[in-house]
Amino acid sequence: MHLLNLWFLTLCLSTVTPLPTNPQISLQSTTDISSWMHSHLTDRKAVPGDSPAYYVGDPSNDILSIEGLDLLPNPPVDYMTVFLVGTLRSDIGDKPRVKLTVSLNGTVGPSVESEICSQPKIEIRQNGTLVCPPKKGKVQMAYSVTIPYWVLKKGDYTVHAEMYATDDSRMTDFEGTVFVDGKAGDGDDGW
């Protein structure tokens, strides 16, 4: 599966609040869960920029303060480039990582976790110079990808991206949803 190549979807994401823990509330199906989630998403905070990304949780203490997250083109076609501009409030160590969880039409698929600097398609710049890992200060990131429509099912893909510094401190956490007109069949049945 091309999940590592799909990490770009992370940057185009819809916030999910925690599922209810009240025993009187019973969610019997993905339709119930989707309905519950939709009714509880009114307080989502959008990630600045031109993308469908929303923060998961409060970003005020994140190490990475995102000033702009742009998806070009938006919505994506058979390719896309994600640009991120922000400020690292502190150093993040030598092995920052990202954890991606992808879902198709509400059906959660596998999670993939990898070191950010081990991803050759991610360009990180500080002061115009390619660096990885970046240090405290202004940072620019870019990721370009061809979308493999022929291996993807048609549907709404939600990607949840959690980024952590080497010491497990939260860098940022966001998610979003994009529609992909995949050619490998209808995604109504999930994965």
N, C-alpha and C positions, 0 to 999 in steps of 0.2 A: 504494500500500500504506500501511497505517496504522502503520508502524513507529515514527514519532515519537510517535504517540498511544499506542503500546504500551510506551513507556519504563518505565511502571510495572512491567512484568514484570521489569525489572532488579532491582527490590527484592525479588523473590521467587524466589530462585535456588538448584544443587548443584555443588560445586567440582570442577574438572577439573585433574588433575595433568598435567604434560607427557607427551606420548607417548614411548614408549621410543625410544632412539637405538641400542640394541644391534642390530646387523645380523642377529643370529640370531633376533630376534623379528620375525615378519611378521604384520601386521594386514591381512587381505585384504578385510574388509567392515566396514560400520558395525556389524554384530552383533559382530564381533571387537573393534572399538574399544570398543563399549559394555561388553562383558564385561571387557575389560582395565581400563577406567575404573572399573567397579563394584568390581573387586577391589583397586583402589588408592585408594579413597576413605575408608579407615578413619581417617585422621588429619585429616579435615576439621575446621576450627574454625568453629562456628556463629556467625553474627552475632547479638549479643544482641537479644532481643525475640521477638515472635510473628510469625515469617515463616519460610519455608523457605530463607532465605539463608545461604550459607557463603562465607567469605573465600577468595579465590584468593591464595595466597602468605601470607606472614607480615605481619599488620597492625600489628605493634609500632612500625614507623616511619612509618605513615600520618599524613598531616597531619590527617585527620578521624578522630577517635576516636569510634566509634559506641557510644552507651550504650543505645540501643534502636531497633529497626527493626520497626514493627508494620504488618501488613497486615490491614485490616478490610473486609469479613469475610475470614476465613481458613479454608478456601479461598475464593477470589473467586467471586462469582456473576455477575450482569449488570452490576455496578459494583464498584469497590473504591477505597479510600483508603489511601495509604501514608504513614505518619508516621515521621520520623526525628528522633531527638534525639541530639546529640553535642557534641563540643568540637573546634573548629579550633585546632590547636597553633600555627599561624602564619597570617599573612595569605596569601591565595591569588591576589592580583592582581585585575585588573579583567575578565579573560576566562576564568574557569574553564570547563572543558568536560567532557562525558561522552561516552564511546564505548560504544555498545550493539551487541552481536552477539546475534542471535536464532537459535535452532535449533528445529526441529520434529521430534520423535522421532529425534534424533541427526543430522539433516541440517542442516548449517549454512547459514543464509541470509545475507542482506546485513548489513553493518555500517553504522551511522549514527553520525556524530559531530557534536555541536552544542555551542554555548555554553550553559551552564546558564541564564544570565540572559536568553537569548533565548526561553526556553520559558515562555509565558504561564500555563500550568497549574501551574507549580511556584511554591509560596509559600515564601519563606525569611524567617524572623523571628529577630531578636536583640533581647532586652529588650522583647518585645511589638511591635516595629516591623518592618514589611515592609522588607527590604533585599536588594539584590543588586548587587554581590557582597557576601557577608558578610565580616566582619573576624575576626581572632583572637578566640576566646572561645566561649561557649555558642551553639549554633545549633539551630533547629527548622525542619524542612522538611516540607511536606505536598504531596501530589499526589493528586487525585481524577480518576477517569476512568470513563466508561461503556465496557464491554467490547463491541466490535462482533462478537458471535457470528455474525451472518449473513455476515460476510466472512472468518471464520477457519475453518480446518480443525480437526477434532477431533483432539486429541492432547496430548502433553507438550511444552510450550514451555519452553525453557531460555533465560534471558537472562543474558548476561555483561555487567556494567557496570564500566567503568573510568573513574574520575573523576580529572582532573588539574588542578593549579593552572596559572596562566598561564605559569609557567616550566617546565612539564612535570613538576614534582614530583608524585608519586603522592599523591592525597588518600585514595582507597580503591579497592578492587578486590574485587568479589564476584559471585556468580552463584547462581541457584536455578532450580528447576523447578516449574511449576504445570500441572495438567491443565486444558485449556479444552475445553468441550463445544461446539465450533464447529459451525455448520450448513452450512458450504461443502464438505462431504464429509469423507471419512476421510483423515487425514494420514499413513497408513502409508507412502505413497510420498514423504513429505517435502513440500517446497514445490510 
